[in-house]
Amino acid sequence: MSSNIRKATDVPLDETLVTEARVLGLDVSDAAEKGLARAVKAEKERLWRIENADAIRAEREYVEKHGLPFAKYRQF
């Protein structure tokens, strides 16, 4: 994660899941932090899509009507 500052938290987790993670040698704190980071990133992206829905729709409509800008310069 990007920050070296850690905040101690008390997060209740499913006991069976924690036991399985420990048996597998997983670092529960690290796994929880990575999972939280993925959830935060996904939510930020979801909100960005909502906030920019009109611009995204307009761009798609433009491409449907006019094609890709500079398409004649593309090489495949």
Stockholm file with secondary structure:
# STOCKHOLM 1.0

chainA/1-76         MSSNIRKATDVPLDETLVTEARVLGLDVSDAAEKGLARAVKAEKERLWRIENADAIRAEREYVEKHGLPFAKYRQF
#=GR chainA/1-76 SS CCCCCCCCCCCCCCHHHHHHHHHTTCCHHHHHHHHHHHHHHHHHHHHHHHHTHHHHHHHHHHHHHHCSTTGGGCCC
#=GC SS_cons        CCCCCCCCCCCCCCHHHHHHHHHTTCCHHHHHHHHHHHHHHHHHHHHHHHHTHHHHHHHHHHHHHHCSTTGGGCCC
//
